[in-house]
């Protein structure tokens, strides 16, 4: 046998009792989840920002960022609704590199997934209970969803996972907004087929049981750009790209059409400062086209305390994965979005 157990089988219910929301914290999360659902359904016209570090590698720095973001959320709440990125599992193209908090609760230590799962729950719990914000995470491992689904308010399915049938089917059983990215090839058919599958009822095996889902009407599109066969970035946030995406949405007749622009990754070529320009250009396009204004109602922004990235966690609050917009520039951008929406 090639699989060598490193620990006893995880007791899911026991893990879920760790950092379980109750009382006022649970009530506030439920209220914010209803607000978020209304935004996705078009019943609330505020702009959605899914914003925060590329990866949550340091609990103190992430909580520092969360408190700052919560203060800013209160100031812009009339026009902007923010869900904080607390991304705890990172896809690695060739399997090397930092794989996230779930693998390494100590970014410089050895893998320890049992402690990693506890650290993931604790971090989401602390952000929610200490700041009042709600959180987003990427569903890199569908089988781990039941370990965090009571805490996370927004699920993202990444460019390398969106074509996978298990991700699509599990997404059909999720009851919170689930953003599905276009694949790295940029083929929008892959993303739209994923959304169709996620919005439809499905039967499949999940964690050793046969399950049936009712479909997730809150599954929606995230445009993150593409990489062509020559290794060149191909952005897909431009005016014509947005209209083509909207046309495909309308042709397929999917529920709750909603488009989020990922301002980093292949849209920016991981040039983190470009995120500011991409937001500005998209807001202009929303003003120019009623159709774009109706469909394009969210941004995914990678930001942290310090600009850029580093290879080792030497600088507090600086990303060790993709480069991020620092806090000062983040705050300026959010205020700019708020003022622009008020014009």
C-alpha positions as CSV (number, residue, x, y, z in Angstrom):
1,X,0.0,0.0,0.0
2,X,1.4,3.4,-1.0
3,X,-0.6,5.4,1.6
4,X,1.0,5.5,5.0
5,X,-1.3,6.8,7.7
6,X,0.3,9.6,9.8
7,X,-2.4,9.8,12.4
8,X,-5.7,8.3,13.6
9,X,-8.8,9.0,11.5
10,X,-10.1,12.5,12.1
11,X,-13.4,12.8,14.1
12,X,-15.1,15.5,12.1
13,X,-17.7,16.3,14.7
14,X,-15.1,16.6,17.4
15,X,-13.1,19.0,15.2
16,X,-16.2,21.1,14.5
17,X,-16.8,21.6,18.2
18,X,-13.4,23.4,18.3
19,X,-14.0,27.0,17.7
20,X,-17.8,26.7,17.2
21,X,-19.8,29.9,16.7
22,X,-22.5,30.7,19.3
23,X,-24.5,33.6,20.6
24,X,-23.9,37.0,19.2
25,X,-21.1,36.0,16.9
26,X,-23.3,33.3,15.3
27,X,-26.2,35.8,14.9
28,X,-23.9,38.4,13.3
29,X,-22.5,35.9,10.9
30,X,-26.0,34.7,9.9
31,X,-27.1,38.3,9.3
32,X,-24.0,39.1,7.2
33,X,-24.6,35.9,5.2
34,X,-28.1,37.0,4.4
35,X,-26.7,40.4,3.2
36,X,-24.2,38.6,1.0
37,X,-26.8,36.3,-0.5
38,X,-28.9,39.4,-1.3
39,X,-26.0,41.0,-3.1
40,X,-25.4,37.9,-5.2
41,X,-29.1,37.8,-6.1
42,X,-29.1,41.4,-7.1
43,X,-31.5,42.4,-4.2
44,X,-28.8,44.6,-2.7
45,X,-26.8,46.8,-5.0
46,X,-23.6,47.2,-2.9
47,X,-20.3,46.2,-4.5
48,X,-18.7,43.0,-3.2
49,X,-15.1,42.9,-2.3
50,X,-13.5,39.6,-1.5
51,X,-10.2,41.0,-0.1
52,X,-7.3,40.0,2.0
53,X,-3.9,38.2,1.9
54,X,-3.0,35.7,-0.8
55,X,-2.4,33.2,1.9
56,X,-3.0,33.4,5.7
57,X,0.5,32.3,6.9
58,X,0.7,34.3,10.1
59,X,-2.1,34.4,12.6
60,X,-1.0,37.7,14.3
61,X,-0.6,39.5,11.0
62,X,-3.9,38.2,9.6
63,X,-5.7,39.4,12.7
64,X,-4.0,42.8,12.6
65,X,-5.2,43.1,8.9
66,X,-8.7,41.9,9.9
67,X,-9.1,44.6,12.6
68,X,-8.0,47.3,10.1
69,X,-10.4,46.0,7.5
70,X,-13.3,45.8,9.9
71,X,-12.8,49.4,10.9
72,X,-12.8,50.4,7.2
73,X,-15.8,48.2,6.4
74,X,-17.8,50.3,8.9
75,X,-16.9,53.5,7.1
76,X,-17.9,52.2,3.6
77,X,-20.8,49.9,4.5
78,X,-23.4,51.9,2.6
79,X,-21.9,51.1,-0.8
80,X,-19.3,48.3,-0.2
81,X,-19.6,44.9,1.4
82,X,-16.4,43.1,2.2
83,X,-15.7,39.5,2.9
84,X,-12.1,38.8,4.1
85,X,-9.9,36.3,2.3
86,X,-8.7,33.9,4.9
87,X,-7.1,31.4,2.5
88,X,-5.6,28.5,4.2
89,X,-4.8,26.0,1.4
90,X,-2.7,27.0,-1.6
91,X,-2.6,25.1,-4.9
92,X,1.0,24.3,-6.0
93,X,1.4,23.7,-9.7
94,X,4.2,21.1,-9.3
95,X,3.6,20.2,-5.6
96,X,6.5,22.3,-4.2
97,X,6.3,25.3,-2.0
98,X,4.2,26.6,0.9
99,X,0.8,24.8,0.7
100,X,-1.0,26.9,3.3
101,X,-1.9,26.9,7.0
102,X,-3.7,23.6,6.7
103,X,-0.5,21.9,5.8
104,X,1.9,24.0,7.9
105,X,0.5,25.8,10.9
106,X,4.1,27.0,11.3
107,X,5.1,28.4,7.9
108,X,8.7,27.5,8.6
109,X,8.0,24.1,10.2
110,X,7.1,20.7,9.0
111,X,3.7,19.6,7.7
112,X,1.2,18.8,10.4
113,X,-2.3,18.6,9.0
114,X,-4.0,17.7,12.3
115,X,-2.8,20.8,13.9
116,X,-3.2,22.6,10.6
117,X,-7.0,21.9,10.6
118,X,-7.3,23.2,14.2
119,X,-5.3,26.3,13.2
120,X,-7.6,26.9,10.2
121,X,-10.7,26.7,12.3
122,X,-9.2,28.9,15.0
123,X,-8.2,31.6,12.5
124,X,-11.6,31.8,10.8
125,X,-13.2,31.8,14.3
126,X,-11.0,34.6,15.6
127,X,-11.5,36.8,12.6
128,X,-15.3,36.4,12.9
129,X,-15.6,36.7,16.6
130,X,-13.0,39.5,17.2
131,X,-13.8,41.7,14.2
132,X,-17.4,41.0,13.1
133,X,-16.2,40.3,9.6
134,X,-17.1,37.1,7.7
135,X,-14.6,35.1,5.8
136,X,-13.8,33.5,2.4
137,X,-11.6,30.5,1.7
138,X,-10.7,28.4,-1.3
139,X,-12.0,24.8,-1.6
140,X,-8.8,23.2,-2.6
141,X,-9.7,19.8,-1.0
142,X,-13.5,19.1,-1.3
143,X,-13.3,16.4,1.3
144,X,-12.2,19.0,3.9
145,X,-15.3,21.2,3.4
146,X,-17.1,19.7,6.4
147,X,-14.3,20.8,8.6
148,X,-14.9,24.5,8.0
149,X,-18.3,25.0,6.3
150,X,-20.0,26.3,9.4
151,X,-17.5,29.2,9.6
152,X,-16.8,30.2,6.0
153,X,-19.2,32.5,4.2
154,X,-17.8,32.5,0.7
155,X,-16.1,29.6,-1.1
156,X,-13.8,30.0,-4.1
157,X,-13.0,27.2,-6.6
158,X,-9.7,27.9,-8.3
159,X,-8.5,27.8,-11.9
160,X,-7.0,24.4,-11.5
161,X,-10.0,22.9,-9.7
162,X,-12.9,24.2,-11.7
163,X,-12.9,21.4,-14.3
164,X,-12.8,18.7,-11.7
165,X,-16.1,16.9,-11.3
166,X,-15.8,16.4,-7.5
167,X,-15.3,20.2,-7.0
168,X,-18.3,20.9,-9.2
169,X,-20.6,18.4,-7.5
170,X,-19.5,19.4,-4.0
171,X,-20.2,23.0,-5.0
172,X,-23.7,22.0,-5.8
173,X,-24.3,21.2,-2.1
174,X,-22.8,24.4,-0.7
175,X,-25.3,26.9,0.7
176,X,-23.1,30.0,0.5
177,X,-21.9,32.0,-2.5
178,X,-19.4,30.0,-4.5
179,X,-17.2,31.7,-7.0
180,X,-15.8,29.6,-9.8
181,X,-12.8,30.8,-11.6
182,X,-12.0,30.4,-15.3
183,X,-9.2,27.9,-15.9
184,X,-5.7,29.0,-16.6
185,X,-6.3,28.3,-20.3
186,X,-9.0,31.1,-20.2
187,X,-11.6,28.7,-21.7
188,X,-14.8,30.2,-20.4
189,X,-16.8,27.1,-21.4
190,X,-15.0,25.2,-18.7
191,X,-16.1,27.8,-16.1
192,X,-19.7,27.9,-17.3
193,X,-20.0,24.2,-17.4
194,X,-18.7,24.2,-13.9
195,X,-21.3,26.7,-12.8
196,X,-24.1,24.8,-14.6
197,X,-23.1,21.6,-12.7
198,X,-22.8,23.5,-9.4
199,X,-26.3,25.1,-9.8
200,X,-27.9,21.7,-10.7
201,X,-28.9,18.8,-8.3
202,X,-26.3,16.0,-8.2
203,X,-25.9,12.5,-6.9
204,X,-22.4,11.3,-6.0
205,X,-20.2,9.7,-3.3
206,X,-18.8,12.0,-0.7
207,X,-16.7,11.1,2.3
208,X,-17.9,7.4,2.1
209,X,-21.6,8.2,1.6
210,X,-24.0,8.4,-1.3
211,X,-25.4,12.0,-1.2
212,X,-27.9,14.1,-3.1
213,X,-27.7,17.8,-3.5
214,X,-30.3,20.4,-4.5
215,X,-27.9,22.7,-6.4
216,X,-26.3,25.9,-5.5
217,X,-28.0,29.0,-7.1
218,X,-25.3,31.2,-5.7
219,X,-22.5,29.7,-7.8
220,X,-21.1,32.5,-10.0
221,X,-18.2,33.5,-12.2
222,X,-14.7,34.8,-11.3
223,X,-12.6,36.1,-14.2
224,X,-8.9,35.8,-13.4
225,X,-7.2,36.1,-16.7
226,X,-5.4,33.3,-18.6
227,X,-1.9,32.2,-19.6
228,X,-1.4,31.2,-23.3
229,X,0.8,28.5,-24.7
230,X,3.7,31.0,-24.9
231,X,3.5,31.9,-21.2
232,X,2.0,35.3,-21.9
233,X,-0.8,36.7,-19.7
234,X,-4.1,37.2,-21.4
235,X,-6.4,39.4,-19.2
236,X,-10.1,39.0,-19.4
237,X,-11.4,42.1,-17.6
238,X,-11.6,44.4,-20.6
239,X,-14.8,45.8,-22.0
240,X,-15.3,43.3,-24.8
241,X,-14.3,40.4,-22.6
242,X,-17.0,41.4,-20.1
243,X,-19.7,41.7,-22.7
244,X,-18.8,38.3,-24.2
245,X,-18.9,36.7,-20.7
246,X,-22.3,38.3,-20.1
247,X,-23.6,37.0,-23.4
248,X,-22.6,33.5,-22.4
249,X,-24.3,33.9,-19.1
250,X,-27.5,34.9,-20.8
251,X,-27.3,32.1,-23.4
252,X,-27.0,29.5,-20.6
253,X,-29.8,31.1,-18.5
254,X,-28.0,30.5,-15.2
255,X,-29.5,31.8,-12.0
256,X,-28.3,34.9,-10.2
257,X,-25.8,36.1,-12.9
258,X,-22.9,37.7,-11.0
259,X,-19.3,38.4,-12.1
260,X,-16.3,39.0,-9.9
261,X,-13.1,40.4,-11.4
262,X,-10.0,38.9,-9.9
263,X,-7.6,41.8,-10.0
264,X,-4.4,39.8,-9.5
265,X,-3.2,36.5,-11.0
266,X,-3.2,36.5,-14.8
267,X,-5.2,39.6,-15.1
268,X,-2.4,41.6,-13.5
269,X,0.4,39.3,-14.4
270,X,1.0,39.2,-10.6
271,X,2.1,42.8,-10.8
272,X,0.2,43.7,-7.6
273,X,0.1,47.5,-8.2
274,X,-1.9,46.8,-11.4
275,X,-4.8,45.8,-9.2
276,X,-5.6,49.5,-8.6
277,X,-5.7,50.2,-12.4
278,X,-7.9,47.2,-13.1
279,X,-10.4,48.3,-10.5
280,X,-10.5,51.8,-11.9
281,X,-10.9,50.5,-15.5
282,X,-13.7,48.2,-14.5
283,X,-15.6,50.9,-12.6
284,X,-15.4,53.1,-15.8
285,X,-16.7,50.2,-17.8
286,X,-19.6,49.8,-15.4
287,X,-20.4,53.5,-15.9
288,X,-20.2,53.1,-19.6
289,X,-22.4,50.0,-20.0
290,X,-25.7,49.3,-18.1
291,X,-25.2,45.6,-18.8
292,X,-21.7,45.5,-17.3
293,X,-23.0,47.5,-14.3
294,X,-25.8,44.9,-13.8
295,X,-23.6,41.8,-14.1
296,X,-20.1,42.9,-12.9
297,X,-20.6,43.6,-9.2
298,X,-17.5,42.3,-7.4
299,X,-13.7,42.4,-7.1
300,X,-11.3,39.9,-5.6
301,X,-8.3,41.8,-4.4
302,X,-5.1,40.4,-2.8
303,X,-3.8,42.7,-0.1
304,X,-1.9,42.4,3.1
305,X,-0.1,44.8,5.5
306,X,3.0,45.3,3.3
307,X,3.5,45.6,-0.4
308,X,4.8,42.8,-2.5
309,X,6.1,39.3,-1.5
310,X,9.0,37.6,0.1
311,X,10.4,34.1,0.0
312,X,10.6,33.6,3.7
313,X,8.3,35.0,6.4
314,X,10.9,37.6,7.6
315,X,8.8,40.7,7.2
316,X,5.7,40.9,9.3
317,X,2.5,41.1,7.2
318,X,4.2,40.5,3.8
319,X,3.0,37.7,1.6
320,X,5.1,34.5,1.1
321,X,3.0,33.5,-1.9
322,X,1.7,36.0,-4.5
323,X,2.5,39.6,-4.2
324,X,-0.1,41.7,-2.5
325,X,-1.2,45.4,-2.2
326,X,0.0,46.8,1.1
327,X,-2.4,48.3,3.6
328,X,-2.0,52.0,2.9
329,X,-2.7,51.4,-0.8
330,X,-5.5,49.1,0.0
331,X,-7.3,51.6,2.2
332,X,-6.8,54.3,-0.5
333,X,-8.3,52.0,-3.1
334,X,-11.3,51.1,-1.0
335,X,-12.0,54.8,-0.2
336,X,-11.7,55.5,-4.0
337,X,-14.2,52.7,-4.8
338,X,-16.6,54.1,-2.2
339,X,-16.3,57.7,-3.6
340,X,-16.7,56.5,-7.2
341,X,-19.8,54.6,-6.4
342,X,-21.3,57.7,-4.8
343,X,-21.0,59.8,-7.9
